[in-house]
């Protein structure tokens, strides 16, 4: 309680009364009680400016005044400040219940009648200021709690992103020593998504979900995944199963990112003409994120070294992407791919494989 009393003495108090005698009396009472931050005015038109300027904690407000009466002042302040309005102690010579009820309905927290009882006024001021201080303390505690919750949420989100990125790289390491492929293709995917018209939130989801596109490779035997040379029909069927394996691994989570990752894992090997796998979807049956990742994944795979292939020169890879427009890829996405090719090549150069950067030049 001592801490509350000490803080309330420096609270900002605004006295509004058109009678100079009343203003002097109120100032005298408040000064005698130890309040050191008191501002007074006899002009009700000045209240809004003074309230804002002095960050008022308590308003002592007369009812009967020229220009704007106490009810008008209170209505204006309440309209501007709402629930954050400082407590108002109404001052009135009217003792009727009608005035008291109207004052309380208008937003006043308490009232005193003229002539003032010095002790009563001091107690009502103290009570209202303690209430104001308690409200501010609660607001500060809530803000601190919200900040801690936000900080913890961001930490958890960051940890989750780190886990899913490492999951994607774990799968990629099985046939790509460095795992740089997923960094390149995820950034290319986000770039194409933005060019296609996805908003920033969706592009951020795409950036973080696409690295898990091939996580289903975890379920493919090494003798198939790492086989140098062409797979036979049976091996190819097993290899195609990585799309459903990946979707199953990533399903069942209620987050938007994991839902998108599961969708990408399942559909990024579908083709615009319906000749892809595992479902044979065509055209816009294929989710947009699956169509986007297909472009980014194939181009980067073509220009990357794998156990079963050499890296293609950029010119040959670009020619292949154009040739497959309308077959493997959505034509509009290939148009955007060509428009963004300089930026795509810059991404490839920035995240080039160690000692293999020359293949992107």
Secondary structure, 3 states (H helix, E strand, C coil): CHHHHHHHCCCCEEEECCCHHHHHHHHHHHHHCCCCCEEEECCHHHHHHHHHHHCCCEEEEECCCCCCCHHHHHHHHHHHHHHHCCEEEEEECCCCHHHHHHHHHCCCCEEEECCCCHHHHHHHHHHHHHHHHHHHHHHHHHHHHHHHHHHHHHHHHHHHHHHHHHHHHHHHCCCCCCCHHHHHHHHHHHHHHHHHCCCHHHHHHHHHHHHHCCHHHHHCCHHHHCCCCCCCHHHHHHHHCHHHHHHHHHCCCCCHHHHHHHHHHHHCCCCCCCCCCCCCCCHHHCCHHHHHHHHHHHHHHHCCCECCECCCCHHHHHHHHHHCECCCECHHHHHHHHHCHHHHHHHHHHCCCCCCHHHHC
